[in-house]
Amino acid sequence: MSWLKNTWFRDPKEEILFINDTAVRIRAGMMLSIPLFMALTLFDVAYTSPWIVNPNSIEDTYEVNDASQIIYSGEMTRRTYDYTVQTTLLLYGLFELFAGMFVWTSRLSPTIHLSTYLARNKRPEWKPLTPKRFAWSLGISLVTLCLVFFNPDTVANWVNALLGANTLPTTYNYIPYWFPVNLVWVCIALMWFEAVLGFCLGCKIHSLLVWMGVIKEPCYACNNIDWDAIKRKHEAT
């Protein structure tokens, strides 16, 4: 039952925390459902008709257009979009990204408990938490941008009230559709790479920044050495 006590941490009391990358990848596969749902929403908003036609009101006008197509008249209303479900899912995604960063918050995450349970019979792959924190921080930034897109008026009212000026418009969405449409596919790709291939772009960027000296970090590979196994090997020889 160590998976329940420690969640996906090797030892929650370690000074430098290590997490089970197998569980992390399982969790990434679970969380992939959120950007996939957002992609479907954005496709519906950007590429489907903004009008709702009442089929009972359609009548033949007995006229044709320049292309010799029959013209019909009917009652139609412009669609209104309610992003309550999308906002709730994105807020949950923010919670999950934040929850994985610390020991005490990890115990509140359903996906961490479930992924750790599913990985309990697999050989753990211990990797340092700090690069994952960096990657998840980038994820938090992307999710926040999506939240702004789905709630532009709410965010604009907050910003305008904070600054005491009409800095952002409240009558139209100031974030163009192409931005979240492309952003969500980037999120899908990154999460797929981690879940299927075990490739974490955020971790690679973190490693590059450490190599460049921008971020000062200890040698995690050194901290991940199993000294007891080495000792047993020497004793055996």
FENFENFEN-V919163 format. One line per field, one symbol per residue. ss: DSSP state (H for helix, E for strand, L for the rest). psi: psi as a letter, one per 30 degrees, with the letter a starting at -180 (. if undefined). burial: # if it has 16 or more other ideal C-beta (glycine too) atoms within 10 Angstrom, else .. Layout:
ss: ???
psi: ???
burial: ???
This chain:
ss: LHHHHHLLELLLLLLLLEEEHHHHHHHHHHHHHHHHHHHHHHHHHHHLLLEEELHHHLEEEEEELLLLLEEEELLEEELLLLLHHHHHHHHHHHHHHHHLLLHHHHLLLHHHHHHHHHLLLLLLLEEEHHHHHHHHHHHHHHHHHHHHHHLHHHHHHHHHHHHLLLLLLLLLLLLLHHHHHHHHHHHHHHHHHHHHHLLLHHHHHHHHHHHHLLLLLLLHHHHLLLHHHHHHHHHHL
psi: gfeeefbgkejffkejkkljfeeeeeeeeefffefeeeeeeeeeeeflkgkjkjfffkkkfhllafggkkklllkllkkkkjgeeeeeeeeeeeeeeeeffleeffffjeeeeeeeefgeglkkjklkeeeeeeefeeeeeeeeeeeeefheeeeeeeeeeefglieklgfljfjlefeeeeeeeeeeeeeeeeeefgjjeeeeeeeeeeefgekjlljeeefgkieeeeeeeeef.
burial: ..#..#####......################.##..##.##..#........................................#..##..##.######....#..#.###.##.##....#.###########..#..##..#######..##...........#....#......##.##..##.###.##....#.##..##..#.........#.................
